[in-house]
Amino acid sequence: MTLPTIETPRLLLRPIELIDAPSILALDSDPDVLRYVPNAPLSTLAEATAIVEYIRAQYQRNGIGRWVVERKEDGAFIGWCGLKLVNETECNGRTNYYDLGYRLLTRYWGCGYASEAAEASLRYGFEVLQLPVINATVMRENRPSCRILQKLGLAKTAEFVEADEAVWYWYERANPL
């Protein structure tokens, strides 16, 4: 299965391709980008390629996965955003839920791109996939992401501690349709 491409006023959300591996490496090797993410920084192109292949496998297996986010004006890779079916691990005592996530290169922070891409992803999840609920998890200290989720109508419904001993917030929004 191939995901559709979604356009917003300033962005293009498109399926990830193997040619995106160098951009994923740049994104996921930046300690500032990973500050509120429990992942270790990537250090090789092979690691980034494995992530791209994992996401592409999610498209086939689950019919959904993260999209590459490009700026329409110049085609610049700015990060990724989208929905992921979390069914391989447990988080906050839950599994088999749709997680809204986003990660952008630092030079694109504060431009409203994360909100714009996340809103398009929510719309796709509710209108096209007709999901009953979409969730998101955010480390408590990540105030900018908390504001984005609240702005998009997700409500904080729980706090939990992960293995990294950090406090996380559980957000959710029911399909308004």
N, C-alpha and C positions, 0 to 999 in steps of 0.2 A: 504494500500500500504506500502511496505517496501522499503526503499532506499537501493541502492547497497552499498557495501563497496568499498572504493577507496584506492588504494595503491600508495604511492609516494616512492622515494628512502629510506626515513627514517621513514615515517609515515603511519598509518592506519587511514582512516576516515571511521567511522562506525556509523550506526544508534544508537541513544541514547536508553538506556534501564533503567528500574526502578532501577537496581543495581547501576547505575551511580549517583543516588541522593546524596550519601555522598560526592562524588567528586565535584558535582555541588555546594553543600553547602560550601565546602572548597574554591572553586573558587569565588563564589559570596558573600562570607562573608569577603573577603579580601579588605580593603579600598584602597590599592594600585592598585588592579585590576580594581576597580570601579571608580578610580580617574576621568576618562574622560567619565563616563557613568552616565546618570541621574537616575539610579536605586538605591534604598535604599539597603544596605547590607542585605543579608539573615541572619537569626539567628536560624532557626529550620530546621530539616530534613523534616518536613511536607511542608515547603515552597519550598525546593529544589525538593521534589517529585512532587509538583504541577507544577513546571517549566518543569520537565521531561515529565509529562503527557501532558502539553500544546504543547511541541515540537512534541511529538508523534502524537497528534491530527492534527498538521499541515501536517505531512506526509500523513495522510488519506485525509484531506480536500484539500490540495494544491499540493500533489505529491512531495513536497520538504520541507526541514527544516534543521536546523543545525545538523552537525555530531559531534560525540565525536572524538577528535584527540588523538590517542595513539602513543607512540613511539614504533616502531617495535622491537627494540633491547631488550626491557624488558617489553613491554605491559603497561608502565606507562601512566596513564591519564595525559595529559598535558593541556587540555582545550577543546574548541569547535570551529568549523569553519563551514562556509557554507552559503547557500543561504536561504533567507526567503522571501516569498511573503508578502509584507506589504499591507494588504487590510482591516485592521480593524481600522487603524488610518491614520491621515494625517501628512505628514512631508514635510516641504518646499513647502506647497501648493499641494502636490502630494499624490496619493494613487495608489494602484495596480501596484507596481513596485517590482522588485527583488533586495533585499538588500544583499550585500556581507558583512559578519561580522565574527569576530573572537575574542576570549578571551582566554588567556592562564594564567596558574599559573605563578607567578613572577619568580620562579626559572628556568623557561624555556624561559624567555625573552632574546633577543639578540643572539639566536642560529639559527635564520633563519627559525624556525618552522612555524611562522605565514605566512611568504611569501610562503613557500612550500605548506601549506594547502590551502591558499587563491588561489594560482595559480591552484591547482587541482580543487577547487570549481568553478573557472571561466571556466576552460576547460569543466567541466561537464555541466555547464549552457549553454555554447555556442554549444558544440558538441552534447550532448545527448538531452538536453531540447530544443535546438535551439532557445534560447531566443534572441530577437533582441538587447536588451540593459540590462546591469547590472549596478546597482548603489551602492553607499556606502555613508554613512554620518560619519563625523569625527569631533569631537570638535577641534577647531582651535589650541588649545594648545597641542594637541596630535601629536607632530611632528613625532614620530616613525611610527604611523599608516599612516600619510600623505605620508611618504617616501615609505612605503610598497605599497600603492595604486598607487602611481606614477610609481614605479618600475614595477608594473603589467600592466601598460598602461591605467590606469583610469585617466581621466582628471578632474581637478577641474573646474566646470562650474558655480557654484553659492556659495554665502555665505548667511546664514540666521540665525535668532535668534530664539531659542526655548523658551518655557515657563520658563525654568530655567535661562533665560537671557544670556546664553552662546552663543558665536558665533560658528556656525558650518559650515563646508564645505560640499558641495554636489559634489560628484564625479560620473562620468559615463564612461562607455566604450561600444561602439557598437560592435556587433558580427562581427569579422573579416572574418568569413567564407562566 
